[in-house]
Amino acid sequence: MGGGGALRPDGPVVWLTLPDGQVVSAVVRARRREPGGWWYAVEVPLWARVELADGRVVAGVDPAVCWAPATACEPVEGEDYSAVPTERPRRGQR
């Protein structure tokens, strides 16, 4: 990847299909069971404009987190999702 080398994810990765059909890698931050199915909080690295103390502007990374339906998240072979924080339905929810 350009802009300083490859990013090293600090959590398990999935292939995330965006609403327009693009597929990108994303780090899974949490998962939640809602009525109707599972949702995943996923983090995608985006470009950021970073102004340094000396006034120079350089490219940086600004992670964006969003909730995506499980149907948009494809597991990556070899990743361990067992430590992902998981919220189950509260009593009365299904």
C-alpha positions as CSV (number, residue, x, y, z in Angstrom):
1,M,0.0,0.0,0.0
2,G,1.3,3.5,-0.7
3,G,1.7,6.3,1.8
4,G,4.2,4.7,4.1
5,G,3.8,0.9,3.8
6,A,1.2,-1.7,4.6
7,L,-1.1,-1.2,7.6
8,R,-0.9,-3.9,10.2
9,P,-4.4,-4.6,11.6
10,D,-4.7,-5.0,15.3
11,G,-7.8,-7.2,15.1
12,P,-9.4,-9.9,12.9
13,V,-10.1,-8.9,9.3
14,V,-13.1,-9.5,7.1
15,W,-13.8,-8.7,3.4
16,L,-16.4,-5.9,3.6
17,T,-18.7,-5.4,0.6
18,L,-19.6,-1.7,0.4
19,P,-23.1,-0.6,-0.8
20,D,-21.7,0.2,-4.3
21,G,-20.2,-3.3,-4.6
22,Q,-16.5,-2.5,-3.9
23,V,-14.8,-5.0,-1.6
24,V,-12.3,-3.8,1.0
25,S,-10.6,-5.3,4.0
26,A,-11.8,-4.2,7.4
27,V,-11.0,-4.9,11.0
28,V,-13.8,-6.3,13.1
29,R,-14.2,-4.2,16.3
30,A,-17.5,-5.6,17.7
31,R,-20.6,-7.6,16.8
32,R,-24.2,-7.3,17.9
33,R,-27.2,-9.5,17.6
34,E,-30.3,-7.4,16.6
35,P,-33.8,-8.5,15.7
36,G,-33.4,-9.8,12.2
37,G,-29.7,-10.6,12.2
38,W,-26.1,-9.9,13.2
39,W,-24.3,-6.5,12.7
40,Y,-20.5,-5.9,12.8
41,A,-18.7,-2.8,13.8
42,V,-15.9,-2.6,11.2
43,E,-13.0,-0.2,10.8
44,V,-11.7,0.8,7.4
45,P,-8.5,3.0,7.0
46,L,-9.1,6.2,5.0
47,W,-6.7,8.9,3.9
48,A,-6.3,11.9,6.1
49,R,-4.7,15.3,5.6
50,V,-2.2,15.8,8.5
51,E,-0.6,19.2,9.2
52,L,2.7,18.9,11.0
53,A,4.0,21.4,13.6
54,D,6.3,23.0,11.0
55,G,3.4,23.7,8.7
56,R,4.0,20.8,6.2
57,V,1.0,18.7,5.1
58,V,1.4,15.0,4.8
59,A,-0.8,12.0,4.1
60,G,-2.0,10.1,7.1
61,V,-4.6,7.5,8.1
62,D,-7.9,8.2,9.7
63,P,-9.8,5.0,10.5
64,A,-13.6,5.1,10.0
65,V,-15.9,2.8,11.9
66,C,-19.4,1.9,10.8
67,W,-21.9,-0.9,11.5
68,A,-22.4,-3.3,8.6
69,P,-24.8,-6.2,8.2
70,A,-23.3,-9.6,8.6
71,T,-24.3,-10.4,5.0
72,A,-21.7,-7.7,3.9
73,C,-18.9,-9.2,5.9
74,E,-17.1,-12.3,4.6
75,P,-14.7,-14.1,7.0
76,V,-11.1,-14.3,6.0
77,E,-9.6,-17.8,6.2
78,G,-7.2,-18.1,9.2
79,E,-8.6,-15.2,11.1
80,D,-9.7,-15.8,14.7
81,Y,-12.9,-13.9,15.6
82,S,-13.4,-15.5,19.1
83,A,-12.1,-12.4,21.0
84,V,-14.4,-10.0,19.2
85,P,-16.6,-8.3,21.7
86,T,-20.1,-9.7,21.2
87,E,-23.4,-8.2,22.4
88,R,-26.3,-10.6,22.6
89,P,-30.0,-9.6,22.6
90,R,-31.3,-8.2,25.8
91,R,-34.2,-10.1,27.5
92,G,-37.4,-9.7,25.5
93,Q,-35.4,-9.1,22.3
94,R,-35.1,-11.7,19.6
